[in-house]
Amino acid sequence: MLNLKKLSLKFDKNRLIPAIIQDYKNSEVLMLAYMNEQSLKRTIKSGKTCFWSRSRKEYWVKGETSGHFQFVKSISYDCDADALLIKVRQVGAACHTGNRSCFFRKFGKS
């Protein structure tokens, strides 16, 4: 089992770390969510993304209710060890609005 303590990940004051979720094939950024140590362990063990809901104060597995699962292909962390990059095979939409990515809104003219 992976020892997260040895990685020296830097969780914030709420014991959370941001996780950027990216399509493993085309590198599209799909969403941003937060994990604590337990949800990261659950993600590693199950192979599906599991997050901590800051608003509901509970764990949630992406796709558990929608069927739009994220199957983990790789997990990396940044140079400061305070953010995760998780590459996934996305099934269906990543965003709760039904959009493929949560980043579908743009500023100004494109």
C-alpha positions as CSV (number, residue, x, y, z in Angstrom):
1,M,0.0,0.0,0.0
2,L,1.2,3.5,-0.9
3,N,2.4,5.5,2.2
4,L,1.0,9.0,1.7
5,K,3.0,10.3,4.6
6,K,6.2,9.6,2.7
7,L,5.0,11.8,-0.2
8,S,4.8,14.8,2.2
9,L,1.7,16.1,0.5
10,K,0.7,19.5,1.8
11,F,-3.0,19.5,2.8
12,D,-4.5,22.9,3.6
13,K,-5.8,24.0,7.1
14,N,-9.0,22.0,6.4
15,R,-6.9,18.9,5.6
16,L,-7.8,19.2,1.9
17,I,-5.8,19.2,-1.3
18,P,-7.1,20.4,-4.7
19,A,-7.3,17.8,-7.4
20,I,-7.3,18.8,-11.1
21,I,-9.0,16.1,-13.1
22,Q,-7.8,15.8,-16.7
23,D,-8.7,13.5,-19.6
24,Y,-5.8,11.1,-20.1
25,K,-6.1,11.0,-23.9
26,N,-6.4,14.6,-24.9
27,S,-5.4,16.5,-21.7
28,E,-8.7,18.4,-21.5
29,V,-9.2,19.8,-18.0
30,L,-12.5,18.3,-16.8
31,M,-12.9,19.6,-13.3
32,L,-11.4,20.7,-10.0
33,A,-12.4,19.1,-6.7
34,Y,-10.9,18.5,-3.3
35,M,-9.6,15.4,-1.6
36,N,-8.6,14.6,1.9
37,E,-6.2,11.8,2.8
38,Q,-9.1,9.3,3.1
39,S,-10.7,10.2,-0.3
40,L,-7.2,10.0,-1.9
41,K,-6.7,6.5,-0.4
42,R,-10.2,5.5,-1.6
43,T,-9.4,6.7,-5.1
44,I,-6.2,4.7,-5.2
45,K,-7.8,1.6,-3.9
46,S,-10.9,1.7,-6.1
47,G,-9.5,3.2,-9.3
48,K,-12.4,5.7,-9.4
49,T,-12.2,9.3,-8.2
50,C,-13.5,9.9,-4.8
51,F,-13.7,13.4,-3.3
52,W,-14.6,15.3,-0.2
53,S,-17.6,17.6,-0.6
54,R,-16.8,20.9,1.2
55,S,-20.5,21.9,1.2
56,R,-22.1,18.6,2.1
57,K,-19.2,17.4,4.4
58,E,-19.2,13.9,2.9
59,Y,-17.4,11.7,0.5
60,W,-18.6,11.3,-3.0
61,V,-17.5,9.1,-5.8
62,K,-17.8,10.8,-9.2
63,G,-20.5,8.9,-11.2
64,E,-22.1,7.2,-8.2
65,T,-25.4,8.8,-9.0
66,S,-25.0,9.9,-12.6
67,G,-23.1,6.9,-14.0
68,H,-20.5,9.3,-15.3
69,F,-17.5,7.7,-13.6
70,Q,-13.9,8.7,-13.8
71,F,-11.4,5.8,-14.1
72,V,-8.0,6.7,-12.8
73,K,-5.1,6.3,-15.2
74,S,-2.4,8.2,-13.2
75,I,-2.0,10.5,-10.2
76,S,0.8,13.1,-10.0
77,Y,1.5,15.9,-7.6
78,D,3.1,19.3,-8.2
79,C,6.6,20.5,-7.2
80,D,5.2,22.1,-4.0
81,A,3.3,18.9,-3.1
82,D,0.1,21.0,-2.6
83,A,-2.0,20.0,-5.7
84,L,-2.8,16.8,-7.4
85,L,-3.2,16.1,-11.1
86,I,-5.4,13.0,-11.8
87,K,-5.6,11.7,-15.4
88,V,-8.8,9.8,-16.0
89,R,-10.9,8.0,-18.5
90,Q,-14.1,10.0,-18.3
91,V,-17.4,8.2,-18.9
92,G,-20.1,10.7,-19.9
93,A,-20.0,14.3,-18.7
94,A,-17.7,15.5,-15.9
95,C,-19.8,18.5,-15.0
96,H,-23.0,18.3,-13.0
97,T,-24.5,20.6,-15.6
98,G,-24.2,17.9,-18.3
99,N,-21.2,19.5,-20.0
100,R,-18.1,17.4,-20.7
101,S,-15.9,19.8,-18.7
102,C,-16.7,22.1,-15.8
103,F,-14.6,24.7,-17.6
104,F,-17.1,25.5,-20.4
105,R,-17.6,29.2,-19.6
106,K,-15.3,31.8,-21.2
107,F,-14.4,35.4,-20.4
108,G,-15.0,38.0,-23.1
109,K,-14.4,37.3,-26.8
110,S,-12.6,34.2,-27.9
